[in-house]
Amino acid sequence: MKEQAFLTLMRLLPKSTLSSVVGRLVNAKLPKWMHRRSIAAFAKRYAINLDEAEKPIEAYASFAEFFSRKLKPGIRPIDAGDDAIVSPVDARISQFGKMEADKCVQAKGIWFSAGQLLGCEGAGRCFEGGSFLTLYLSPRDYHRIHAPLDGEIASLHYLPGAFWPVHPIAVRNKEALYSINERLFVRLQTRIGKVALVAVGATCVGRIVAAFDGHATHEGKAAYTKCYATPLPVKKGEELLRFEMGSTVILLFEKGRVQFGEGLELENMLRVGQKIGSILPGNVLPGSVL
């Protein structure tokens, strides 16, 4: 009953309007004493480690600036192993594994397809039989998103959509939730083929911003694709995107390219740069340099 009541409330709630309002509020330039107190209260409520933040709380001009804060250099070491694929975010593991055809597990008995997630069945086909990893960011987490391995940014895609919460109740009950919500994703070309990194919006997620492009979501824009004539090189651990309020990140890999680490388990916490898996032997594309 409690779950059904929650879902009914979410259906009735003007989620897009609420998210826009929240976005404006968290970007508002309040008097210093006011936003300093609000940041301190938020940090205490969610047990945020302020010692990791790049700046002291009084140096942030808005709540959004604090929420999407950078960390001090060296706080998140990046696994330098040649075969290492690393976590792009600080987050909890929601789901991971191999796809059945192009289907990824959302929750028990609920699936979504790579084609749905990427907004194009053709784009999803290259990931059939591949691997996926779904990562949930809580309010306490660092909210910048980094490259899981070396490669090139081939394109950036924006897909407008709904703003359902990514709360576990919604994930367990709302069909293809991640494919319904607003998304901003990067298509990477790497030495093991194509990798898709998808940032999923949610209720009260103000914006998702591309660090390398400046494109921001949830501003009344239509679907958007930008292909780079000269792909943009990116190093493992380099920043790609950021949430101005948090949500979910999904990684897609082609079939037979990666082996997730034995230590990966549902609900485990990951940190940026932590090894999540390895490149399977014999899967580096011709011409690639190890």
C-alpha positions as CSV (number, residue, x, y, z in Angstrom):
1,M,0.0,0.0,0.0
2,K,2.8,2.4,0.9
3,E,4.5,1.8,-2.4
4,Q,1.3,2.3,-4.4
5,A,0.6,5.5,-2.5
6,F,4.1,6.8,-3.4
7,L,3.6,6.0,-7.0
8,T,0.2,7.6,-7.2
9,L,1.7,10.8,-5.6
10,M,4.5,10.7,-8.1
11,R,2.1,10.5,-11.0
12,L,0.1,13.5,-9.8
13,L,3.1,15.6,-8.9
14,P,4.2,18.2,-11.5
15,K,7.7,16.7,-11.6
16,S,9.2,18.8,-14.4
17,T,8.0,22.1,-12.9
18,L,9.2,21.1,-9.5
19,S,12.6,20.2,-11.0
20,S,12.8,23.5,-12.7
21,V,12.0,25.4,-9.5
22,V,14.5,23.4,-7.5
23,G,17.1,24.2,-10.2
24,R,16.5,27.9,-9.9
25,L,16.6,27.8,-6.1
26,V,19.8,25.9,-5.8
27,N,21.5,28.3,-8.3
28,A,20.1,31.4,-6.5
29,K,22.8,33.8,-5.1
30,L,21.6,34.1,-1.5
31,P,23.2,36.2,1.2
32,K,26.5,34.6,2.3
33,W,25.3,33.8,5.8
34,M,22.2,32.1,4.4
35,H,23.7,29.8,1.9
36,R,26.6,29.0,4.3
37,R,24.1,27.8,6.9
38,S,22.1,25.9,4.3
39,I,25.2,24.1,3.0
40,A,26.4,23.4,6.6
41,A,23.0,21.9,7.5
42,F,22.9,19.8,4.3
43,A,26.4,18.5,4.9
44,K,25.5,17.6,8.5
45,R,22.3,15.9,7.5
46,Y,24.0,13.7,4.9
47,A,27.3,13.2,6.7
48,I,29.3,14.8,3.8
49,N,33.1,14.8,4.3
50,L,33.8,18.5,3.9
51,D,37.6,17.8,4.2
52,E,37.5,16.4,0.7
53,A,35.9,19.5,-0.9
54,E,38.2,21.7,-3.0
55,K,37.0,24.8,-1.2
56,P,35.6,25.7,2.3
57,I,31.8,26.1,2.3
58,E,31.9,29.9,2.6
59,A,33.7,30.1,-0.8
60,Y,30.7,28.6,-2.7
61,A,28.4,31.2,-4.3
62,S,25.3,29.0,-4.5
63,F,24.0,25.7,-3.2
64,A,24.3,24.2,-6.7
65,E,28.0,25.2,-6.8
66,F,28.6,23.3,-3.6
67,F,26.5,20.3,-4.6
68,S,28.6,19.9,-7.8
69,R,31.8,20.7,-6.0
70,K,35.2,19.5,-7.1
71,L,37.4,17.5,-4.8
72,K,40.9,18.3,-3.6
73,P,43.5,17.0,-6.1
74,G,44.6,13.4,-5.4
75,I,41.6,12.6,-3.2
76,R,40.3,10.0,-5.8
77,P,43.4,8.2,-7.2
78,I,42.7,6.6,-10.6
79,D,43.7,3.0,-11.0
80,A,46.5,3.2,-13.6
81,G,46.5,-0.5,-14.7
82,D,46.6,-0.9,-18.4
83,D,43.6,-3.3,-18.3
84,A,41.7,-1.5,-15.6
85,I,38.2,0.0,-16.2
86,V,37.3,2.4,-13.3
87,S,34.2,3.7,-11.7
88,P,33.1,7.0,-13.2
89,V,31.4,8.2,-10.0
90,D,31.1,7.9,-6.3
91,A,27.9,5.8,-6.1
92,R,26.1,2.6,-4.9
93,I,25.9,-0.3,-7.3
94,S,22.2,-0.7,-8.3
95,Q,22.5,-3.4,-10.9
96,F,25.2,-4.9,-13.2
97,G,25.8,-7.8,-15.4
98,K,25.4,-9.1,-19.0
99,M,22.6,-8.1,-21.2
100,E,20.1,-10.6,-22.5
101,A,20.0,-9.5,-26.2
102,D,20.0,-5.7,-25.6
103,K,18.0,-5.9,-22.3
104,C,19.4,-4.6,-19.0
105,V,18.0,-5.4,-15.6
106,Q,16.3,-2.5,-13.8
107,A,14.9,-4.5,-10.9
108,K,13.5,-7.9,-10.3
109,G,11.1,-8.6,-13.2
110,I,11.7,-5.2,-14.8
111,W,14.0,-4.6,-17.8
112,F,14.9,-1.8,-20.2
113,S,16.6,-2.0,-23.5
114,A,19.8,-0.3,-24.6
115,G,17.9,1.1,-27.6
116,Q,15.3,2.6,-25.3
117,L,17.9,4.1,-23.0
118,L,19.8,5.7,-26.0
119,G,16.7,6.8,-27.8
120,C,17.5,4.7,-30.9
121,E,17.1,1.0,-31.4
122,G,20.0,1.1,-33.9
123,A,22.3,2.7,-31.4
124,G,21.3,0.0,-28.9
125,R,22.0,-3.0,-31.2
126,C,25.8,-2.6,-31.0
127,F,25.5,-3.4,-27.3
128,E,23.5,-6.6,-27.7
129,G,24.9,-9.3,-25.4
130,G,27.2,-6.7,-23.8
131,S,27.7,-5.6,-20.2
132,F,26.0,-2.9,-18.2
133,L,26.5,-1.2,-14.8
134,T,23.9,1.0,-13.1
135,L,25.1,3.4,-10.4
136,Y,23.0,5.4,-8.0
137,L,24.3,8.7,-6.5
138,S,22.8,9.7,-3.2
139,P,22.7,13.4,-1.9
140,R,25.9,12.8,0.1
141,D,28.0,11.7,-2.9
142,Y,30.4,13.6,-5.1
143,H,28.4,14.5,-8.2
144,R,31.0,14.8,-11.1
145,I,31.2,12.0,-13.6
146,H,34.5,10.8,-15.1
147,A,35.7,8.7,-17.9
148,P,36.0,5.0,-17.1
149,L,38.9,4.4,-19.5
150,D,40.9,6.2,-22.2
151,G,39.2,7.0,-25.4
152,E,37.6,9.7,-27.6
153,I,34.3,11.5,-27.2
154,A,32.6,10.8,-30.5
155,S,29.2,12.4,-29.7
156,L,27.0,14.0,-27.0
157,H,23.3,13.3,-26.9
158,Y,20.4,15.0,-25.0
159,L,17.1,13.3,-24.7
160,P,14.3,15.2,-22.9
161,G,11.9,13.2,-20.8
162,A,10.1,12.8,-17.5
163,F,11.4,13.4,-14.0
164,W,10.4,10.3,-12.1
165,P,12.4,9.8,-8.9
166,V,15.1,7.1,-8.9
167,H,14.1,6.1,-5.4
168,P,14.2,2.3,-5.0
169,I,10.3,2.2,-4.8
170,A,10.1,3.8,-8.3
171,V,12.9,1.6,-9.7
172,R,11.1,-1.5,-8.5
173,N,7.8,-0.5,-10.0
174,K,8.1,1.9,-12.9
175,E,8.7,0.1,-16.2
176,A,11.8,1.3,-18.1
177,L,12.2,4.2,-15.7
178,Y,15.7,5.2,-16.9
179,S,14.5,5.2,-20.5
180,I,11.6,7.5,-19.6
181,N,13.5,10.2,-17.7
182,E,15.6,13.0,-19.2
183,R,19.1,11.8,-20.2
184,L,22.4,13.3,-21.3
185,F,24.9,10.8,-22.6
186,V,28.3,10.5,-24.1
187,R,29.3,8.0,-26.7
188,L,33.0,7.1,-26.3
189,Q,35.2,5.3,-28.9
190,T,37.8,3.3,-27.0
191,R,40.4,0.7,-27.6
192,I,37.7,-1.9,-26.8
193,G,35.0,-0.4,-29.0
194,K,32.0,1.7,-28.2
195,V,31.1,2.7,-24.6
196,A,28.0,4.7,-23.7
197,L,28.0,6.7,-20.4
198,V,24.4,7.8,-19.6
199,A,23.5,10.4,-17.0
200,V,19.8,10.0,-16.0
201,G,17.8,12.9,-14.6
202,A,15.2,12.6,-11.9
203,T,12.8,14.6,-9.7
204,C,14.6,17.7,-8.4
205,V,17.7,17.1,-10.5
206,G,18.2,20.7,-11.6
207,R,20.6,20.2,-14.6
208,I,23.1,17.8,-16.0
209,V,26.1,19.7,-17.6
210,A,28.8,18.5,-20.1
211,A,32.2,19.6,-18.8
212,F,33.8,19.6,-22.2
213,D,30.9,21.2,-24.1
214,G,28.9,23.4,-21.7
215,H,25.6,21.9,-22.8
216,A,23.1,21.8,-20.0
217,T,19.8,19.9,-19.8
218,H,16.3,20.8,-18.6
219,E,16.1,24.2,-20.2
220,G,13.2,23.6,-22.5
221,K,15.5,22.2,-25.2
222,A,14.5,19.6,-27.8
223,A,16.4,16.4,-28.3
224,Y,20.0,17.2,-29.3
225,T,22.9,15.3,-30.9
226,K,26.3,16.7,-31.4
227,C,28.8,14.6,-33.4
228,Y,32.4,15.8,-33.2
229,A,34.2,15.8,-36.6
230,T,37.4,15.5,-34.7
231,P,36.7,13.3,-31.7
232,L,37.7,14.8,-28.4
233,P,40.5,12.8,-26.6
234,V,39.8,11.9,-23.0
235,K,41.9,10.2,-20.4
236,K,40.7,7.7,-17.8
237,G,39.5,9.6,-14.8
238,E,39.0,12.9,-16.7
239,E,35.7,14.8,-16.0
240,L,32.9,14.4,-18.5
241,L,29.6,15.5,-17.0
242,R,28.2,16.7,-13.7
243,F,24.9,16.6,-11.9
244,E,23.6,19.8,-10.3
245,M,21.5,17.5,-8.2
246,G,22.1,13.8,-8.2
247,S,20.6,10.8,-9.9
248,T,21.9,7.7,-11.7
249,V,24.7,6.8,-14.2
250,I,24.6,3.8,-16.5
251,L,27.6,2.3,-18.4
252,L,27.1,0.2,-21.5
253,F,29.9,-2.0,-23.0
254,E,30.0,-4.1,-26.2
255,K,29.8,-7.9,-26.0
256,G,32.8,-9.7,-24.7
257,R,34.9,-6.7,-24.0
258,V,35.0,-6.4,-20.2
259,Q,35.0,-8.6,-17.1
260,F,33.6,-7.1,-14.0
261,G,35.6,-7.6,-10.9
262,E,34.8,-10.5,-8.5
263,G,34.4,-8.0,-5.7
264,L,31.5,-6.2,-7.3
265,E,28.2,-6.8,-5.5
266,L,24.8,-5.1,-5.4
267,E,24.6,-2.2,-3.0
268,N,28.4,-1.9,-2.7
269,M,29.8,1.6,-2.7
270,L,32.3,2.7,-5.3
271,R,34.6,5.7,-5.6
272,V,35.8,7.5,-8.7
273,G,38.9,5.8,-10.1
274,Q,38.3,2.5,-8.3
275,K,38.7,-0.5,-10.5
276,I,35.4,-2.1,-11.5
277,G,36.6,-4.5,-14.1
278,S,39.2,-5.5,-16.6
279,I,39.6,-5.5,-20.4
280,L,39.2,-9.1,-21.5
281,P,42.4,-10.4,-23.2
282,G,42.4,-10.3,-26.9
283,N,39.7,-7.5,-27.1
284,V,41.9,-4.5,-27.8
285,L,41.0,-3.3,-31.3
286,P,43.7,-3.4,-34.1
287,G,45.8,-0.3,-34.1
288,S,45.2,0.5,-30.4
289,V,48.1,1.2,-28.2
290,L,48.2,-0.5,-24.7
